[in-house]
Amino acid sequence: MERRTIGAGALAVGAVGLGCMPMSWAYSGSRQRGDASLRTVHRALDLGTTLLDTADMYGPFTNELLLGRVLKERRPEAFVSTKVGLLVGEQHIVANGRPGYVRRACDASLRRLQTDVIDLYQLHRADPEVPVEETWGAMADLVRAGKVRALGLCAVGARGGRRHGSRMHDTTLRQLQRVQQVFPVSAVQAELSVWSQEALDALLPWCASRGVGFLAAMPLGNGFLTGTLTPGEGFEPDDVRARHPRFTAEMMASNQPIVAGLRRVARRYGEEVTAAQVALAWVLAQGRHVIALPGTKQERWAAENAAAAGLRLSAEDLLEVSRLPAAQGSWD
């Protein structure tokens, strides 16, 4: 697989990574597929998908524990990214950016992941009660201590349309400018897909101009852009899409022209090329500093996603994909 670099430290990873969240959090059946998820991670590594993206809150904790079982055997082959800053309560999620907590959380993640160093440690969300510089300073201390190799920041959620998303990304840009004064940012993780293009306005150029890697989260639109979801199909209660405005039967039907457009482009590259691979290839074409992070818990999708790294869309096809109809429905 093509290799791309993250940050000034030139940390090399496969162009397509593996988002591990669906293996234990947010999607239907995520808590019953341990063995299948393990096979998926092994398969991804076999295919050159080296960046494994997780977080302590996924599960909580079970996602890191699962990856730890793989890393115990194959640590040199993997680039491990995990996150800190969010706590899962009984009824809600809260931010915690206190320096003492950050240090304890890092040690706990290292134990669960069965490794002595985290390649990329990301701030999941800034704590409104703690100056972000203090949280970032504690994370920087972890780099100096040899427990972490590089630091990243997850963007504040930017959903609900291009204009609204740009305002939300302004908040992230201000945070980035503040933490850059404390310790270099190596990567920014934010949503980017055919139906969620807000990051193109300012966040992606900011990263490109500073040599910062961009980790494109949800590049397949929570699965919608794969074309494998049927409008009106029900989602289990523990699946985030069951409460998502864009995944009502009406909105899924309204957004089918986007999938049809991706399939139309895919057919030009052969019968084996899928809508999902076109969607990922479009994301990767947005810059050499972009790494796509599709999430899956199934081997077949991990293999399909990895193959997308070799798909090169023409300039005309990239423009056609960019001009597909805007997604209908709120993204909040």
N, C-alpha and C positions, 0 to 999 in steps of 0.2 A: 504494500500500500504506500501511496505517496506520503512523505513525511513533511510536517510543517513545524514551525518553531513558536514557542511561547515566550514572550518577554525578552528583555535584554540579555538574559542568561542563556538564550538560544536553547531552551529545553525542547527536544525533538519528540513529537508524538505523531501518531497516524492522523491523517486528515479527517477521518470519521472516528469519533469516540463512541463510548457506550454509556448512555444514561442508565444508571442502575436503579433509580427510584421505583419503577414499576414492579420490581421484584419483591418489594415489601411495603409499598405505600401508594395510596391514592387511586389504584386501578383495581378492577374486578379480579378476584382470585389471587391477589398479590401475596396473601399470607399462606397459600397452600402449595407453592411451587418451588420449594427449596432446592430439591435435586435438579429439577428442570432449569432453574436459574443458574445453578452451578455449571451445568453443561453449556449454557449460553455464554457465560463468562469465559470458559475455557475455549469455546469455539471462536469467540471474538478475538481472543489473544492469538489463536492459531492463524487468523486472517490478517493480523497486523493492526487490529484495533487496540491500541495500547492504552489510551486514556480511559480510565474507569472513573466515572463521576458518581459520588455518593454524598451523604451528609449524615451527621449524627442523629438528626431528627427523623430520618426515614425509618420508620418502624414503630417507635423510635429505637435506634441502636441496632436493630436486627439486620439492616442493610450492610452496615460495616462488618458485623459478625460474619455474614455470608461471604463477603469479599475476603475477609481474613482467611477463610478456609482455602480460597484459591491462592492468595498471596503467599501463604505458607509454603506452597509448592513452586510458585512461578513469579516470585517478586521481581527478579531482574528484567522480566519481559513487560512489566506493567508500569504505567505512569498513574499514580494514585492521586486523585483530587477529592478532598472532602471539605466539609463546611462546618462553621461554628457560628453561634449567635442567635439561634432560635431554640426555644424550649417548648415541648409539647405538654400542655396541661390537660386536665380532664375534659374541658370543653372548649379550649381555645389555645392558640399558639402565641407565645410572648417572646420578645427580644431580650437578650441578656448580653451586654457587651462589656461587663465589668472585667478589668484585667485579671483578677484572681480567678474568675470563672473561666476565662479563655485559656489560661494555663492549665487548669484542671481538666477542661474539656479536651484539650490537645492530648494530654497524657492518656485519657480514657480512650480516645480514638486510636492512638497508637497501639494500645493493648488489644482492642477489638480487631483492628486490621492486621495484627500480628506482624508488625513491621517496626523498624527503628527510625524511620523518617517518612514524612508525608511530602510528596512532590509538590503539590499545590494546595495551600490552605486558604480557603475562601471565607470571607465574611458574608454570611448568608443574608443578614439584614442588620443595618445599624440600629443601635439601641437609642431611642429618643431621650433617654435619661442619662446617657453617658456620651461625652464628646467623642466623636468618631476617632479623633487623633489618639485618645487614650486607648481605645480598643485596638487600633492599628499598631500602636507602639508595643502593646503586649504581644501581638502577633509577630512583630519584627524581632522581639526578643527571642521568640521561638526559632527564628531563622538563625540568629546568632548562636543559639544553643545547639544547633545542629539537628533539631527535631523536625524542621520544615525547610524545604528548599526554596520555595517562592510563594508569593502572596497574591491573592485575587479578590475581586469584589463582585458580588452579585448585584445586578441592577435592581432598583426599585421597580416593582411591577408596572408596566406601561401598557395598559389595555384600554379598549374603548374607542379606538379610532386614531388616525394619524395625528390629529391636532392634540388630543388628550395625551397620547403616548409621548409626544415631544415634550410636553410640560413635565411629565413624570421623569423623563430622561434628563431634564435640566437638573432635577434634584440629584440624580446619580452623578452627573458631571461635576456638580459642586462638591460632592463627597470625594470624588476622585482627585480633584484639585487640592483638597485639604490633605488627604492621606499621602499624596505624592510628596508633600513636604516632609513627611515623616520617614517613609521608606518606599522604594519603588513598587509600583503596581506591575505585576507580570501578566495578569489576565483579567478580563471583564467577562462575566457570564450574563447574558441577557437573551430574551426571546427574539428569534428571527426566523421567519418562514415566509412562504409565498403569501399567506393570508395575515401576516403580522409583520409589517415592514418598517415599523417606527424607528428601529435602531439605525436604519440607513441615513436618517436625517443628520444626526450629530454624533451619536455614540460610536458608530463604526469608524467614521473619519477621525475622531479623537484617538481611538486606539491605533489606527494606521499611522498617524503622524508621530506617534511616540514609541512605536515598536512594541505595543502591547497586544497580546493575543486576545482574540475575541472568540469566546465559546458560545456557539449558537444553540441555545436551549429551545426545546420543543420545535425543531425544524420541520416536523411532520404534522404540526397543528393538533397535538393530542391524538394523533392517529387518523384524523379526518382526511388529510392529504394523501393517504395511502390508497384511498378508494375502496377499502375493504369494509367500511362501515355502511350499513343500510339505514336510510332515513326511517325513523319510527322504531328502530330496534331498541329494546330496553336495556338500561345499564343497571347493574346491581347497586344497592344502596351505598356500598362503601366506595363506589367509583365516583371520582370528582366530576365526571361528565354527566352524571345523573342530575346535577344541580347547575350545570353550565348552560347559560343562555344560547350559545351557539350549537348546542347538541339537542335542542328540542327537535321534534320531527319536522316542524315547519322550517326552522332555520337550516337544518341539514339538507332539506329538499331545495331551499333557495340557493344554497352554496354549491350545488352539484356542478354548475358550469365551471367552477374552478378545477374540480377533479377532471371534468371532461377535457379541459384545456391541457392539463398535465398529461393525460392519456394520449391526446392528439400529438403532442410533441414526442412522447415516448415511442410511438409507432414509427417515427422516422429513424429511430436508432436500432430497430430490430424487435422481433417478437418477444424476446426475453426481457427487454427493458420495461420497467414499471413506472407508474405515476410517482410512487414514493422516491424512486431513484432520480427522476427528473427534479423533484422538489429538493432533494439533497444536493444535487449537482448545481442547481441554481444558487443555493446558499453558499456552497464552496466557491462559486465564481465571484462572490462579492468581495473577495480579497484574499491574498496569500496568507494573511494573518488570521483567517477564519477557520475554526474547527467546528464541524457539525457534531452535535450531541443527541442523536435520536435515542430515545429510551425504549427498551423492550425487555421482555423476559423469555422470549422464544428464540431458539437457535435459527430457525428459518429466516426470521426477520433480521437477526443480527448479521447473517450471511448476505442477505439482500442489501442491507444498508452499507456493509463494507464494500460491496461491489460498486456502489455509487461513486466511490472515490476515483474510479477509473473512467467515469463518464464525462466527456467534454462536450458541452453544448455549444452550438454555433452562436455567434453574436446575434443573429436574427432570432434564434430560438430563445436566447436569454431575454431579449427584448419582448418577445411574445409572452413569455411567462410573467415578466414584470407587469405587463399590461392586462393580465387576466382580471376579471371583474373583482371589485373590492368585496371583501367578505361581508355578509349580512349578519346582523345580530350583535348585541353587546358582547364585549370580551371581559366584562367585570363580573 
